[in-house]
């Protein structure tokens, strides 16, 4: 009896695993659909066209178009459910009936839940000011919302596995970058690599010019490539200059030591999408080593990593442990806020602290 009971538990657990696998199968299909929409072959574009309605229903400004609700159901919600059911049905010849039943029950429950809220699940809701996504293995709502702004990236809807595999965790093409420290071998190599990725613009301000009026207000991503330079003023001015934008600003900070209390704070700050790039000092100065390090860093950033080590595997693990163990030190003593919409009050507090 005990053996039979444990076997049933194992079959149920396997059913949950099949359900999770099915979620990721659709994430992969989702990625393929977008590749088809970009295809030069009209037949492939027509085949993927129903999915394009999903992006008209929740548009690039993260606004819902209720008149497309039925079309979104038929073109996205129903095909997603059908893809997962077909995947499970294929496994039915290999796995126990209990396992298949559990997987189908979970798939049906999610489908009914999404249909009952008319597609407005946590990943698909209108947004006025999008918070920066908290670093996570999961594709949380703030992360997946970016897919509707940048349809050729952020395909994952459950975990970030598919984006890690295909390198679609960050959109680089068409964005505006400011690279402070581009005169250094590493900063210059990173700036050149961004141009190669199709960035709309890559500005290279001189030392002390990064916070010049107007420069930050027109940027999408600020790269602070001077590893020993203070970052507080530049980040806070960037946050302030972009506080009314739909999307949070994005900052990449280069450090040689992962134990940076301020960077540790910004790592979880909803006001800014923050990436820490840890590069050994000897790879920052020599041009060939710096170019290799820039390519490695960009591979991690394309996968959406918020902590981006450019080191050996063992050194990476040590750096990550050191970073996670560092006590955060907020800018000007300010605390984390729950949403970007709350930042107006915070800016007033920061202004008085700066003045003091």
N, C-alpha and C positions, 0 to 999 in steps of 0.2 A: 504493500500500500504506500509506504513512504517513498519507494522508488517511483511509483506511478504519479504521486503528487509532485515530486520534484521534476519529473518529466513534463508535466503540465505547465509548471511554472516556467521551465525553460522554453517551452513552445510559445507561451504568452510573451516572454521577454524577447524571443526571436521575432514575434509579430510586431512588437514595438520597433525593433531594429529594421524590419522590412518597411514599416511606415516611414521611418526617418530616411531610409535609403530612397524611398519614392519621392520624398520632398526634394532631395538633391538631384534626382533624375530630372525632375521638372526644371530645376535651376539650370541644369546643363542644356535641356531642350530650349529653355528661354534664351540662353546665350546663342544657340544655333539659329533661333528665329530672328534675332537681330542681325546675325551675319547674313541671313537670307534677305532681309529687308535692304541690306546694302549691296546685294549681289547685282552684277551686270546682266544677269539672266532674268528676263521678265517673268518667266514661269515661277521661279523661286520667290520673287517679290510678291507675286499674286498669292502664292501658297501661304506666305507669312503675313499677308495684309490684315487678316482679322486681328492679329495681336496689336497692330498699330493703333487700333481703336482704343485699346487700353490706355495708350499714352495721350490720346485726345480726351478721354474721360477724365483722367488726372493729368493735367498739362504741365508744361515746363515751369510754370509759375506756381505749381502745386495748388491749382484751383480745380474744383470738381465741376464737371458739366453734367448735371443730372439728366439732361435729355438723351445722353448716351448710355444710360444705365443698362437698358436691355441689351444694347450692342456690346457693352463691356461684359455682361454675363455670358453672352453667346460666344464672344471672341476671345475671352481670357479665362473667366472663372470656370466655365464648363470644360474647356480643353485642358486646363490644369488638372482638374479632377479626373478626367478621362485618361490623361497620360499616366497618372499614378495608379489608376485601376488596371490599366493594360499592363503596366510593369508588374503589379502584384499577380495578375492572372498568368503571366508568363512563368512566374515562380511556382504556380500552383501544382505543377507536375513534379516539383522537386521537394516541396516542403509540406509539413503536416497541415491538415485541415484547420486545426486550431490556430496555427500561426497565420495562415491566410485570412481566416475569419477576423482575427484581432486587427490585422493590417487594414482590411477593408472597412471594418467598423470605425477605426480612427480616421481613415480617409473620408468616409461618409459624414462623420461628425464635424470635421473641419469644413467640408463642403456646405453642409446645412448651416453651420454658423456663419460662414462668409455670405452665403445667399440670403440668410435672414437679415443681415445688416446691410444688404444691398451693395455689397462690395466694399463697404467702409470699414474694413478690418484695421487693426492698429498700424499696418504698413501703408494704408491708402486712405489718408484723411487730408483735408485742406489745411494748409499751414501759412501763417503770415510771416513769422520769423522762425526759421529752422534752427534748432539747437545743434551744436557740434555733437557728433556721435561719441559716446563714451567708448574707450578702448574695450573690445570684447571679441570673443570668438564667434559670437552670434551676430547675425545681420539684424540689428535692432531697428525700430522704425525710422530713426533719424538717418541711419545708414541707407536703408532701402529707398527713402524719399529722394536721395541723390540720383537714383536711377531715372527718376522721372524728369530731373533737370538735365542729366547727362545720360541719355539712353544707351550710349555705347560703353558704359561702365556700370559698376555696382549691380551686376545681374542677380546676385545672391539675395534670397528672401528669407532664409532660415538660419543657416550658418554661412560663413564666408568662404567655405571650401572651394566652390567653383571659381570665385574671383581670385583666390590664391593660386589656383592651378593655371588659369588662363592669363593672369596678370591684369585683371580689370577692376582692381580695388580702388583706383584713383584715376580721375580724368586729368590728363596733361595737355592734350591737343586743344588748341583754341583758347587757353587761359593765359592771363597776364601775370608775369613773374617779375619780382624785384629781388635781385641777388646781391646782398651786401657782403663784400669780401670776394667779388669776382676777379679781383686782380691777383689773388693767390692761386697756386696750381690747382688745388681741389675746387675752389669756388669757380674758377674759370672753366674747369672740365665739366662741372655740374651745369653751368650756364650753357655751354656748348651742347651738352647732351639734351637739355631741355629744348633748345632750338631744333635739334634733330628729331625730337618727339612731336614737333608741330606746334609749339607754344605760339600764341598770338604775338607776344612780345616778351623780351627778356631785358629788363633794364639793369644797368651795372653802375649804381651810384658810387661816388668816392667815399672815403672814410668820413663819417660824421654827417653824411648827406641823406641817409636813409629816411629820416623823419621829416624831410622837407615838405612843406605844405603842398598838397595836391598829389604828391607821388604815391602815398599810401592809399589815398582815396580812390585811385584808379586801378589798384592792383587786386588780383585775386589771391596770390600766394606770395608771402614774404619769406625769403630764404636768408637766414642769418648765419653766414659761413665763416665768421671770425670766432674761433672756438674759445677765446679768452675774453671776448668783449661782453659787457653787460647787455642784457636783452630786455630788461623790464620796460624801459621807456618806449622802445620801438614796438614791442608787442601791445602795450596798452594804447599807444596812439593808433596803431592799426585797428585794434578792436573798436576804439572810439570812432574812427573815420568810417567804419563799415557797419556801424550799429543798426542802421535802418535797412540794410540789405536783407533780401530773402535768405541768402546763404551765409553761414558764419565765415569769417576770414580763415585762411589757412597759413600756418607758420611752420617752417622747418628750421630747427636749430642744430648746428653742428657742435659737438662736444667731444673732447678727448677722454673725459672722465664721466661715467654714467651717474656719479653721485652729485647731482645738481638739484638742490631743494626747490628752486624756482621752477625749473623744467618739470620736476615731479608734480608740482601744483598744476601747471598748465596742462599736463597730461590728462587731467580729469575735468578741465574747465569747459563748461558748455558754451562759453563765448567764443572759443577759438578751436579750430581743428589743428591739433598740435602734434608734430612729429619730432622726435629726438633722434638725430643721426650720430651714432658714436663711431668715431674714426680714430685709430691710433695715430699719435702725433707724427710718427715717421712716414705715414702715408699721405700726409697733408702737404708736404713740402716738395718731394721729388716728383717731377711732372708725370713720368710714366706710372708710378705707383698711385699718384693722385687720380689719374684718369681711370685706372682700374677700380679704385675705391669709389669713384663717382658712379661708374656703371653698376657696381654691386649695390650701392645705396639706392639707385634708381629702380633696380629690380625689386627691392623690398618695398619701396614707396608705391610702385605700380600695383603691388599686391595689397595695398591699403594698410600696411603696418604703421603703427604709431611709434613703436620703438624699433629703430632700424640700425642694427649693428653691422659694422664692416670689419669683422674680425674672424678668427678661427672659431670652430664650434665650441670648444671649451672656454675660450675667452668670452664668447657671446653669452654663454650660460652664466659666467661670473658677473658680467656686466648687467644682465637682466636681473639677477638676484640683488646686486648692489643698488640698482635703480629702484626696484620695487621696495627695498628696505629703507630707502631714503625718506626722511620725514619731510613732507611738503612745506614750503615757505611761501605764502601767498604774496602777491605784489602789494607793497605798501600796507601789509598786514590785513588785507581784505579777505573775507571768507568766500568760499564757493557759493554760487547762486544756483537755484534749481533750473532756471530757464533764461534764455537771452532776453526775453521780454522784461525781465526784472533788472536789467543792467543800467537803466536810467538812474535809479536810486543809487546803484553802486558807483556810477561815474561821479555823482555828486560827492559821495564819501571819499573817493580817491582824490578828487580835486582838492578837498579840504586837507587831506593828509599830505599831499604834495606841497600845498601852500605852507603847511606847518613845518 
